[in-house]
């Protein structure tokens, strides 16, 4: 790693530095976020990438106020966290999404995000200070959301937990924010003196830390409280300083909140005309930001103020806007609730399907293992049996042949007939054993390679030369394709079918013709003869082991040839069947996968 990479001790130093700057709404965080992203790309590190996305989303939310972009970044990254083994970082994204939803005014979605992050950290043992800080922030933010929704359940309890954790880890910056939030609760209860004392503690910390953003927040809160206790001159001084900072730094949300606080404070001391001015300014700002939550609250306050000054038409107008906003928020939450319920149902179904699939896969794996053992035993048996059985047959054949020679001068016709039966039986049994072994070997490590079927056809004509001459038979074929196949198997397949078409053909000049058709991912091949044909009711039977047609009993054969052909074709994802070859004869049709077909 070069000197630039060592500028900070490790990636966590970079993240902490970026968080520090983003929390203070500083644009200086952007180069650090970009640096983290560069390191992630350079080192192909999933954790670095997740942290880079988190910081960028956090920056988009708090510095650029681009809440939708922040939410999109979080959701996109969280989708891959578990797959990349980074699920333990999810709480960072829940926090950022909660912030973004909260600033958008979608408090129920914010609450859901905060609760998800809270659960992750509460379930974890032995939190470090950084994680304790985030746990405290979840408590803090949830208290704000619960107060905003008027659901004060656990709001103060969460806030006290946040304060205790911030004090434990010595996070003065966040402790100041918690004091500010607790001040708001005291203010709502009308305990203004306690509220002023509490917010002053917050301001003292901010001044100690020299945090401009936090100082402005605390001064705005002090100013609002001074209005409530009618200390107008001091209130104006603090509020002007806060508004100056927020306006110059383009913090529209904060400007809007300060104006709302001023409006509510002025209204509480019956300065309605001035209060209306600030509330309408806040209304314009939140309308620009499309923050429906804050707008809904503002319309309610405006309706109340206009009613106080007997402007019932305006009061009714703002009440209608308030009710419309409540309805939209309710509809949005209903939609979100339905979407969440649907997602939970789908997740539950997926989990059930996953468990069923896992069980089925285990059953299949077990079956496959048993099948592999059975196949191996069968192959071993076929090999051993063929060797052990063929050896005695060779002895029977050899000694019967010797006996036939030794008795050549004195053998009677009956003895010759008996010896011939014995020799012929030994030969046929040897062929049968060899066919059984060939059948067992069909799926045993075939060697697939590019194979020109024209060359296979030519080789078969050479192999069957004696039979062709003896029966005055001919073999012709169309231009055959090149496929990926095992050469020995293709010789077996084509030679079995061609030889059958000649052996079982009683015509004086048997004709075999090989045809080719296209069948999508496969090539369809037919081996046609001009023989007697096969009745439809026996066409499936002839592919079974040891099955032969009654009309062919006088012709030598084991009844294994077509069974071997079918096994070869099916092992290559193909099919084999029989059709009529009009005006007479049979066509053995089969399909084979094309070369490089998927």
Phi and psi in degrees as a GROMACS rama.xvg file:
@    title "Ramachandran Plot"
@    xaxis  label "Phi"
@    yaxis  label "Psi"
@TYPE xy
-80.9581  -179.798  UNK-2
-60.3473  -39.26  UNK-3
-62.2039  -38.5785  UNK-4
-66.0719  -27.3804  UNK-5
-91.4034  10.5588  UNK-6
-57.5746  -38.1635  UNK-7
-117.035  155.05  UNK-8
-57.2538  -44.0094  UNK-9
-158.263  -176.858  UNK-10
-61.9814  -33.4553  UNK-11
-65.6609  -32.0321  UNK-12
-64.2463  -41.9031  UNK-13
-63.1567  -43.6239  UNK-14
-63.5338  -45.4105  UNK-15
-61.457  -41.4707  UNK-16
-63.6269  -43.2025  UNK-17
-64.7114  -42.5302  UNK-18
-60.4805  -42.5128  UNK-19
-57.641  -44.278  UNK-20
-73.4834  -39.4616  UNK-21
-65.5986  -41.3253  UNK-22
-59.453  -25.1455  UNK-23
-99.5861  12.7578  UNK-24
57.7909  38.7715  UNK-25
-98.3691  130.747  UNK-26
-69.4467  -11.9225  UNK-27
-65.5107  -10.4801  UNK-28
-72.9515  -23.8461  UNK-29
-60.5022  -48.6723  UNK-30
-59.1552  -33.9035  UNK-31
-69.9961  -40.4539  UNK-32
-60.2121  -41.1427  UNK-33
-67.0307  -36.1492  UNK-34
-64.109  -42.8504  UNK-35
-61.0873  -41.0213  UNK-36
-64.459  -39.8525  UNK-37
-62.3188  -41.8216  UNK-38
-64.8607  -38.4074  UNK-39
-61.0803  -44.7099  UNK-40
-67.3827  -42.3688  UNK-41
-63.2272  -42.5188  UNK-42
-99.05  1.8898  UNK-43
49.6462  45.7637  UNK-44
-106.266  115.214  UNK-45
-60.2605  -35.5805  UNK-46
-66.9634  -43.6969  UNK-47
-60.1637  -41.4948  UNK-48
-63.7215  -43.7539  UNK-49
-61.4645  -43.065  UNK-50
-65.9959  -37.6671  UNK-51
-63.1875  -42.0319  UNK-52
-67.4927  -37.4693  UNK-53
-62.4233  -48.0025  UNK-54
-64.1409  -39.4107  UNK-55
-65.6992  -40.7504  UNK-56
-65.6664  -41.3081  UNK-57
-61.6458  -41.0841  UNK-58
-65.3177  -45.5097  UNK-59
-59.0772  -37.9335  UNK-60
-72.1414  -55.8714  UNK-61
-88.6355  -29.4807  UNK-62
-96.3102  -48.8482  UNK-63
-91.1729  -9.93676  UNK-64
57.279  29.1425  UNK-65
-96.5702  81.7674  UNK-66
-69.4872  -39.002  UNK-67
-64.5311  -40.9699  UNK-68
-63.2867  -41.0605  UNK-69
-61.9968  -45.1411  UNK-70
-63.969  -41.6099  UNK-71
-61.7034  -42.9041  UNK-72
-62.0255  -42.8466  UNK-73
-63.4371  -49.8488  UNK-74
-62.9313  -41.6573  UNK-75
-62.1644  -39.5488  UNK-76
-75.7566  -41.2142  UNK-77
-62.5526  -28.7293  UNK-78
-59.2635  -28.9224  UNK-79
-105.823  -2.72236  UNK-80
-59.4754  -49.8353  UNK-81
-65.2613  -41.3774  UNK-82
-61.7096  -34.6827  UNK-83
-88.9487  4.51135  UNK-84
72.8235  27.2332  UNK-85
-119.985  27.7696  UNK-86
-61.8331  -23.8054  UNK-87
-68.9404  -10.7784  UNK-88
-93.2009  2.34683  UNK-89
-58.8211  -33.3162  UNK-90
-60.8971  -29.4073  UNK-91
-61.8379  -40.8889  UNK-92
-77.3105  -34.0523  UNK-93
-61.6821  -39.924  UNK-94
-63.2553  -48.6285  UNK-95
-65.2738  -42.0501  UNK-96
-63.2508  -40.2495  UNK-97
-60.756  -43.0876  UNK-98
-58.3571  -48.1186  UNK-99
-63.5519  -45.85  UNK-100
-62.7795  -38.1802  UNK-101
-64.5947  -43.7705  UNK-102
-69.0723  -27.959  UNK-103
-76.2382  -12.7218  UNK-104
88.5695  7.23506  UNK-105
-93.206  75.7351  UNK-106
-69.1365  -30.6175  UNK-107
-70.9649  -37.8799  UNK-108
-67.4371  -37.5357  UNK-109
-61.9259  -45.4916  UNK-110
-59.0594  -42.6754  UNK-111
-61.91  -43.7815  UNK-112
-63.5812  -45.9232  UNK-113
-61.6479  -41.776  UNK-114
-65.4767  -37.2615  UNK-115
-62.9348  -44.5886  UNK-116
-67.1224  -39.5585  UNK-117
-60.1635  -44.6636  UNK-118
-61.8562  -41.4154  UNK-119
-60.6051  -43.2939  UNK-120
-78.3777  -34.6722  UNK-121
-66.418  -28.9408  UNK-122
-79.4253  -12.5055  UNK-123
-89.5703  140.568  UNK-124
-91.9708  150.326  UNK-125
53.7419  62.9791  UNK-126
-68.9246  141.307  UNK-127
-83.0549  176.336  UNK-128
-62.4971  -37.0167  UNK-129
-62.3532  -45.5746  UNK-130
-67.1393  -35.9132  UNK-131
-62.7835  -36.0961  UNK-132
-63.251  -41.6659  UNK-133
-69.5077  -37.491  UNK-134
-60.7216  -43.8326  UNK-135
-61.4162  -38.2524  UNK-136
-67.8143  -34.7634  UNK-137
-63.9666  -43.6846  UNK-138
-59.6709  -46.1713  UNK-139
-60.8646  -50.2516  UNK-140
-66.951  -37.21  UNK-141
-64.001  -36.8833  UNK-142
-63.2078  -39.8521  UNK-143
-65.2975  -42.3522  UNK-144
-65.2102  -43.381  UNK-145
-64.4047  -36.5091  UNK-146
-68.2758  -40.7964  UNK-147
-61.2963  -38.3718  UNK-148
-84.4903  5.17078  UNK-149
68.004  9.51555  UNK-150
-97.2668  87.6753  UNK-151
-77.8629  8.73786  UNK-152
-60.6344  124.12  UNK-153
67.0512  0.556062  UNK-154
-60.7916  -50.6572  UNK-155
-69.0013  -37.1219  UNK-156
-61.6861  -45.7865  UNK-157
-60.6687  -41.4135  UNK-158
-66.1998  -39.1058  UNK-159
-66.3977  -37.2156  UNK-160
-63.4372  -41.2951  UNK-161
-62.684  -46.0597  UNK-162
-60.3666  -44.1856  UNK-163
-61.3819  -42.0603  UNK-164
-69.0773  -41.6555  UNK-165
-63.5808  -37.19  UNK-166
-66.5593  -39.3779  UNK-167
-62.5555  -43.7649  UNK-168
-92.7024  -2.5978  UNK-169
72.1622  31.4978  UNK-170
-89.0541  87.5883  UNK-171
-64.8398  -35.5203  UNK-172
-58.9009  -51.2555  UNK-173
-73.8157  -29.1194  UNK-174
-62.2123  -39.5001  UNK-175
-60.1566  -42.8145  UNK-176
-64.2454  -36.9831  UNK-177
-67.5646  -39.8011  UNK-178
-60.4102  -39.6101  UNK-179
-62.9145  -41.9604  UNK-180
-66.8937  -38.912  UNK-181
-66.3955  -32.3138  UNK-182
-59.3275  -39.9735  UNK-183
-62.5935  -40.8993  UNK-184
-63.4418  -41.9435  UNK-185
-63.9439  -39.361  UNK-186
-62.6981  -42.3055  UNK-187
-63.2958  -29.009  UNK-188
-85.5267  -0.735242  UNK-189
79.7851  12.9295  UNK-190
-92.0354  70.9917  UNK-191
-66.3758  -39.6125  UNK-192
-63.9166  -43.9631  UNK-193
-64.5084  -38.1179  UNK-194
-63.7429  -43.1213  UNK-195
-64.1605  -42.7067  UNK-196
-62.3824  -38.7446  UNK-197
-70.0347  -42.7715  UNK-198
-71.3788  -26.1849  UNK-199
-66.6525  -35.1933  UNK-200
-63.0049  -39.743  UNK-201
-63.4658  -45.5631  UNK-202
-64.2178  -38.6283  UNK-203
-60.4722  -42.4741  UNK-204
-63.5472  -43.9025  UNK-205
-61.698  -41.6352  UNK-206
-66.2577  -37.6241  UNK-207
-63.025  -41.4599  UNK-208
-82.2123  -11.5051  UNK-209
55.1512  52.5246  UNK-210
-102.575  101.295  UNK-211
-55.94  -44.8618  UNK-212
-63.1008  -46.583  UNK-213
-66.7604  -38.3519  UNK-214
-59.9971  -41.9258  UNK-215
-64.7424  -40.7109  UNK-216
-60.9881  -48.5118  UNK-217
-64.4992  -40.837  UNK-218
-63.7061  -37.9673  UNK-219
-62.9252  -40.937  UNK-220
-67.0638  -40.9353  UNK-221
-61.8258  -44.9891  UNK-222
-60.3562  -43.2637  UNK-223
-63.0374  -40.3306  UNK-224
-67.9262  -36.9472  UNK-225
-64.6685  -33.7904  UNK-226
-62.2813  -40.5331  UNK-227
-65.2035  -29.331  UNK-228
-101.27  15.122  UNK-229
62.2364  36.9383  UNK-230
-102.646  69.8508  UNK-231
-65.0431  -40.0855  UNK-232
-64.6104  -45.7412  UNK-233
-66.6955  -38.863  UNK-234
-60.5524  -46.2879  UNK-235
-60.1495  -39.9027  UNK-236
-62.4495  -47.8822  UNK-237
-66.5314  -42.6534  UNK-238
-67.5419  -39.2243  UNK-239
-62.8979  -40.0657  UNK-240
-65.0876  -41.8917  UNK-241
-65.5913  -46.9547  UNK-242
-63.6895  -36.489  UNK-243
-60.2134  -44.8632  UNK-244
-66.1825  -49.4807  UNK-245
-64.6953  -41.2461  UNK-246
-65.9222  -43.1908  UNK-247
-68.8789  -21.3961  UNK-248
-106.008  14.4539  UNK-249
56.6892  38.8562  UNK-250
-94.6001  77.9153  UNK-251
-63.9393  -39.8334  UNK-252
-61.0323  -46.6959  UNK-253
-66.2094  -39.1211  UNK-254
-59.2978  -44.3816  UNK-255
-61.1597  -43.9981  UNK-256
-63.8705  -41.1848  UNK-257
-61.7521  -43.4145  UNK-258
-64.9609  -37.9264  UNK-259
-61.7922  -46.3896  UNK-260
-60.8774  -40.8761  UNK-261
-64.0343  -44.8103  UNK-262
-60.4278  -44.8745  UNK-263
-66.8205  -38.0501  UNK-264
-65.8179  -42.8109  UNK-265
-65.9332  -37.424  UNK-266
-64.4768  -35.4466  UNK-267
-66.7434  -20.0862  UNK-268
-110.558  21.6779  UNK-269
64.8597  25.3215  UNK-270
-93.7752  68.4124  UNK-271
-66.8512  -41.9771  UNK-272
-60.1946  -46.6056  UNK-273
-67.155  -36.9008  UNK-274
-62.5026  -42.4341  UNK-275
-60.0386  -38.5875  UNK-276
-59.5667  -49.1701  UNK-277
-68.446  -36.8093  UNK-278
-66.9329  -38.3522  UNK-279
-69.1642  -35.8278  UNK-280
-62.9676  -41.5247  UNK-281
-65.703  -39.7064  UNK-282
-57.4743  -44.4101  UNK-283
-63.6015  -40.3827  UNK-284
-65.6143  -45.9887  UNK-285
-72.9947  -26.5778  UNK-286
-66.5328  -39.7448  UNK-287
-62.5738  -35.8331  UNK-288
-86.7336  -5.11636  UNK-289
56.0493  42.9083  UNK-290
-94.7019  93.3832  UNK-291
-67.6373  -32.0112  UNK-292
-62.0173  -50.9999  UNK-293
-68.3211  -38.1074  UNK-294
-61.5014  -40.7387  UNK-295
-60.9262  -42.5784  UNK-296
-66.9218  -40.9859  UNK-297
-62.6629  -41.6177  UNK-298
-62.9588  -35.542  UNK-299
-64.7534  -43.9633  UNK-300
-65.2376  -43.0413  UNK-301
-61.8741  -40.0586  UNK-302
-60.4778  -41.6598  UNK-303
-66.1226  -42.3046  UNK-304
-66.8687  -42.2817  UNK-305
-66.4619  -33.206  UNK-306
-64.8189  -37.3829  UNK-307
-64.4493  -31.5192  UNK-308
-98.1028  15.7213  UNK-309
64.0358  23.597  UNK-310
-94.0327  79.3137  UNK-311
-69.6654  -29.603  UNK-312
-63.5895  -47.445  UNK-313
-67.7376  -35.93  UNK-314
-62.3021  -43.8548  UNK-315
-65.3653  -40.2356  UNK-316
-58.7016  -48.6381  UNK-317
-72.0246  -30.042  UNK-318
-66.4963  -39.3593  UNK-319
-63.6442  -41.0029  UNK-320
-64.4042  -39.2841  UNK-321
-62.1485  -48.5298  UNK-322
-64.1496  -38.7378  UNK-323
-63.0224  -40.5523  UNK-324
-64.8819  -41.3147  UNK-325
-61.4447  -42.8494  UNK-326
-61.6912  -43.6958  UNK-327
-65.4918  -40.2659  UNK-328
-64.3114  -40.6393  UNK-329
-64.1743  -44.5916  UNK-330
-62.3525  -40.8869  UNK-331
-63.9089  -42.6073  UNK-332
-67.896  -38.1219  UNK-333
-61.2012  -43.9869  UNK-334
-62.0966  -43.7708  UNK-335
-63.2552  -40.5585  UNK-336
-63.8876  -42.3405  UNK-337
-63.9938  -41.2645  UNK-338
-63.9959  -41.2681  UNK-339
-64.7517  -43.1776  UNK-340
-62.0996  -41.5843  UNK-341
-63.1896  -43.5241  UNK-342
-63.9367  -42.5417  UNK-343
-62.935  -40.8622  UNK-344
-63.2888  -44.9657  UNK-345
-63.529  -40.2162  UNK-346
-63.501  -40.1841  UNK-347
-64.2204  -43.1524  UNK-348
-64.7074  -41.6097  UNK-349
-62.7269  -37.9536  UNK-350
-66.8147  -41.559  UNK-351
-62.4217  -44.6317  UNK-352
-63.3287  -37.3977  UNK-353
-63.5693  -43.0228  UNK-354
-66.0205  -42.1415  UNK-355
-63.4079  -43.7747  UNK-356
-63.4725  -39.6193  UNK-357
-62.2285  -43.2351  UNK-358
-63.6326  -44.7135  UNK-359
-64.1692  -40.2822  UNK-360
-62.2893  -38.62  UNK-361
-66.2571  -41.0348  UNK-362
-63.9362  -41.9977  UNK-363
-64.4307  -42.6247  UNK-364
-60.9832  -42.3478  UNK-365
-63.7715  -42.4506  UNK-366
-63.9049  -41.1711  UNK-367
-63.3802  -42.2926  UNK-368
-62.0012  -43.2549  UNK-369
-64.0525  -40.2162  UNK-370
-64.9171  -40.5219  UNK-371
-62.8882  -43.1481  UNK-372
-62.6661  -44.3925  UNK-373
-63.3027  -43.2118  UNK-374
-63.6802  -42.454  UNK-375
-63.2499  -40.4331  UNK-376
-65.5959  -39.5465  UNK-377
-65.1345  -42.7115  UNK-378
-64.1963  -41.8168  UNK-379
-65.0855  -41.517  UNK-380
-62.9945  -44.5529  UNK-381
-61.4347  -40.9985  UNK-382
-67.1463  -48.4692  UNK-383
-65.1196  -45.125  UNK-384
-61.9998  -41.0879  UNK-385
-65.4234  -38.2119  UNK-386
-70.2395  -48.2122  UNK-387
-69.5894  -31.9434  UNK-388
-81.6405  -32.8237  UNK-389
-73.8081  -28.9284  UNK-390
-62.3784  -49.1841  UNK-391
-62.4297  -34.374  UNK-392
-63.6842  -40.497  UNK-393
-62.5519  -37.794  UNK-394
-64.9246  -44.5234  UNK-395
-59.5189  -46.7765  UNK-396
-62.9511  -44.8585  UNK-397
-65.0042  -47.3772  UNK-398
-72.2327  -33.2234  UNK-399
-66.7747  -37.4316  UNK-400
-65.4191  -41.9604  UNK-401
-62.9961  -43.3125  UNK-402
-61.0561  -40.2715  UNK-403
-62.2184  -40.6315  UNK-404
-68.9508  -44.104  UNK-405
-65.9497  -28.2005  UNK-406
-100.18  14.8042  UNK-407
-56.3511  -36.4679  UNK-408
-83.2162  -22.5381  UNK-409
-119.719  -0.861043  UNK-410
-68.8568  138.123  UNK-411
-88.8325  161.019  UNK-412
-56.9783  -38.1309  UNK-413
-67.2227  -43.1194  UNK-414
-62.4804  -41.0839  UNK-415
-60.9536  -40.5242  UNK-416
-64.5999  -44.2004  UNK-417
-63.1839  -44.0392  UNK-418
-63.8093  -40.5104  UNK-419
-62.4138  -40.4974  UNK-420
-59.7302  -42.5228  UNK-421
-65.884  -45.2101  UNK-422
-64.2265  -44.972  UNK-423
-63.824  -40.4117  UNK-424
-63.0506  -40.5175  UNK-425
-64.1953  -40.543  UNK-426
-63.6283  -46.9293  UNK-427
-65.2624  -38.5886  UNK-428
-66.9496  -35.4311  UNK-429
-64.979  -42.8016  UNK-430
-63.3155  -40.6136  UNK-431
-62.7348  -44.0073  UNK-432
-62.9232  -41.0474  UNK-433
-64.5177  -38.1633  UNK-434
-66.0477  -40.1198  UNK-435
-60.8013  -42.2415  UNK-436
-64.697  -40.6196  UNK-437
-62.2376  -40.1412  UNK-438
-62.6625  -41.9432  UNK-439
-68.0302  -25.4728  UNK-440
-88.7694  -3.47347  UNK-441
-55.7881  -45.5051  UNK-442
-95.3639  12.686  UNK-443
-91.1735  91.4344  UNK-444
51.579  57.7473  UNK-445
-65.2253  145.671  UNK-446
-101.575  95.6805  UNK-447
-81.674  132.566  UNK-448
-157.339  161.341  UNK-449
-57.2719  130.151  UNK-450
-138.761  124.766  UNK-451
-88.2622  114.143  UNK-452
-67.5634  -23.2721  UNK-453
-59.5206  -40.5646  UNK-454
-69.9537  -34.1387  UNK-455
-63.4389  -43.8785  UNK-456
-62.129  -40.5611  UNK-457
-65.2461  -40.9973  UNK-458
-64.9023  -37.1865  UNK-459
-67.4611  -39.1756  UNK-460
-59.4538  -38.3702  UNK-461
-67.1259  -44.1192  UNK-462
-62.495  -35.682  UNK-463
-97.2687  17.1924  UNK-464
-55.6023  -45.01  UNK-465
-63.844  -42.9298  UNK-466
-65.9756  -38.6981  UNK-467
-63.0111  -43.7794  UNK-468
-69.0972  -40.5841  UNK-469
-63.8389  -37.5832  UNK-470
-101.08  2.89323  UNK-471
56.3587  41.7552  UNK-472
-98.9265  158.916  UNK-473
-130.375  146.804  UNK-474
-123.276  124.318  UNK-475
-127.51  162.017  UNK-476
-157.011  150.859  UNK-477
-71.4833  178.066  UNK-478
-67.9936  112.318  UNK-479
-90.2645  150.191  UNK-480
-81.8744  173.014  UNK-481
-99.9302  131.63  UNK-482
-132.849  170.572  UNK-483
-94.1074  115.048  UNK-484
-158.626  168.67  UNK-485
-85.2648  124.69  UNK-486
-60.8464  -45.0169  UNK-487
-61.7099  -41.1443  UNK-488
-66.1637  -40.1669  UNK-489
-65.2173  -37.4671  UNK-490
-62.3023  -44.5343  UNK-491
-60.3571  -47.3979  UNK-492
-61.4843  -56.5109  UNK-493
-66.96  -40.4008  UNK-494
-69.1571  -38.9088  UNK-495
-59.3938  -48.3411  UNK-496
-68.9178  -41.7968  UNK-497
-67.2068  -43.4053  UNK-498
-63.8883  -39.5615  UNK-499
-61.3678  -41.3983  UNK-500
-62.7842  -21.2172  UNK-501
-95.3811  -46.5247  UNK-502
-60.2809  -43.6673  UNK-503
-92.6486  12.4127  UNK-504
-101.708  118.466  UNK-505
-93.0921  6.47243  UNK-506
-70.8736  154.062  UNK-507
-68.1033  -23.5517  UNK-508
-139.041  81.8498  UNK-509
-60.1242  142.06  UNK-510
-124.538  128.663  UNK-511
-116.859  128.614  UNK-512
-132.568  132.501  UNK-513
-102.262  123.157  UNK-514
-111.189  157.743  UNK-515
-133.481  137.048  UNK-516
-134.777  153.233  UNK-517
-84.1646  138.372  UNK-518
-137.728  50.4503  UNK-519
72.4146  -114.989  UNK-520
-77.0108  -8.27016  UNK-521
-120.564  164.044  UNK-522
-110.079  136.276  UNK-523
-104.086  123.477  UNK-524
-118.725  138.113  UNK-525
-125.926  134.3  UNK-526
-110.886  104.171  UNK-527
-100.887  143.18  UNK-528
-130.329  170.835  UNK-529
-111.081  32.5357  UNK-530
-81.0082  -159.875  UNK-531
-78.0107  -14.0856  UNK-532
86.6427  169.19  UNK-533
-125.164  125.476  UNK-534
-56.551  141.96  UNK-535
-54.5186  -35.527  UNK-536
-75.0599  -5.4085  UNK-537
-115.915  3.81904  UNK-538
-70.0349  -30.0402  UNK-539
-81.7046  -34.4736  UNK-540
-62.8128  -34.6973  UNK-541
-66.9835  -16.1539  UNK-542
-87.9869  -2.53192  UNK-543
-85.0933  154.994  UNK-544
-64.5918  134.993  UNK-545
68.0925  11.0381  UNK-546
-95.0776  131.146  UNK-547
-136.169  151.917  UNK-548
-73.5045  141.794  UNK-549
-57.8604  -34.6403  UNK-550
-70.8763  -11.0113  UNK-551
-110.406  13.9371  UNK-552
-62.8203  -26.0946  UNK-553
-81.2412  -3.51834  UNK-554
-106.551  134.791  UNK-555
-62.035  145.593  UNK-556
166.363  159.93  UNK-557
-105.963  -12.0027  UNK-558
78.7204  17.1547  UNK-559
-107.061  -19.6202  UNK-560
-57.5029  -50.4504  UNK-561
-71.3357  -29.5288  UNK-562
-64.222  -40.3945  UNK-563
-64.6762  -41.269  UNK-564
-60.1826  -46.6897  UNK-565
-63.492  -41.1587  UNK-566
-64.8711  -37.8683  UNK-567
-63.3414  -47.7026  UNK-568
-63.4721  -46.0456  UNK-569
-68.4138  -30.1397  UNK-570
-67.3458  -17.8123  UNK-571
-105.849  24.0904  UNK-572
63.8133  34.8621  UNK-573
-119.069  -178.98  UNK-574
-131.677  154.33  UNK-575
-136.003  138.797  UNK-576
-155.668  177.034  UNK-577
-121.028  137.339  UNK-578
-129.145  165.635  UNK-579
-77.7925  145.424  UNK-580
-111.023  86.9457  UNK-581
-65.8121  141.906  UNK-582
-80.4349  -16.4988  UNK-583
-154.496  154.089  UNK-584
113.484  -174.059  UNK-585
-132.448  147.075  UNK-586
-121.956  119.185  UNK-587
-87.787  108.185  UNK-588
-97.17  139.668  UNK-589
-151.606  156.216  UNK-590
-115.42  143.431  UNK-591
-131.923  143.154  UNK-592
-65.8456  137.416  UNK-593
-66.3406  161.151  UNK-594
-63.6451  131.117  UNK-595
64.6432  12.3499  UNK-596
-73.2757  144.203  UNK-597
